Amino acid sequence: MIHPLRLCVLVAALAGAGLSGCGYFLDLVPEEKGLPLVSRPVAEEMLRTLKEREAKATSLRAVLDLTVWHGGRRQYLQQVAVVERPALIRLETIGWAGLTTLVVASDGHRLQAHVPVENTFVAGRATAENVAAVAGIRVAPSHLVRLLLGLPPLPIEIDKSAMFRPENEYAYLLRERESSYTQRLWVSADDLTLLRGELYDWGSLRLKFRYSPEGYGLFSLLLEEPSGRVVIEVSYRSYELNPELPSDLFTLPQPSGRARVVDLDTGQAPSLRLQ
């Protein structure tokens, strides 16, 4: 399933308030010292290619097959995903006989989830912690949207980036600074296809991801927490790129009747975990 890398481009992007000195960057996510700098014209050409590719993917409607490893157990699920940049997302888990067992939606500000069979409704801020409560893996909605579109979690910014060429490997290293997040991306040297990456929050590794097989198009995406306790393999059964999507898809009305309503922000929400 996972292809070994022979020749790749290594891209590390740090999100924050400007690019102000490599020392601060290295304190957050240490890299090898003394890396030779790639010439600015070559680096900018590569970055422009990545940004042009990003601009072509804005929304997605897909049917996904999920394999979830959690706590030593494996589970198979089918999901309908609808996403739109920057942070609109709706995930519907389909159970036996085509019945919906879980709906998760976010407009980028609020996150809501509904379990119809239990009539349980949860809502809270659209944070990585709250996504973990309802989906079992810690990732912010905006990052998940981009990953499902086949893009790196953070946008590439040309004017905040620098590229390096490690002498001991066939790779380029790109560093970019913006806020607390850092991403390191491995991109094919042949055509700059995104192969795999890591997402950090300050200096802590939060998420690993990998696309397979190599090449254009969406095939499968592997998401893994650094502890290895949660791994989700996402296979694209079918997808439509850049559909027109109504905005009401990304909010859920609170169900009427005797629904159990839980505030995600209290930290006491049940873990729905893609059920």
Protein Blocks (a to p, Z undefined) as FASTA:
>chain_A
ZZcdfbdcdddddddedjehjklmmmmmgcdehiacddfklmmmmmmmmmmmmmmpmbdc
ddddddddeehiacddddddddddfkbccdddddehhiafbdcddehlaccdddfklopa
cdddddfklmmmmnopacdfklmmmmmnopafbdcdfklcccdddfkbccddddddfblp
ccdddddfklopafbdcddehjbcfbdcddddededjfbdcdddfklmaccddddfbace
hiacdfklmpccddehjddcddfknopaccfklZZ
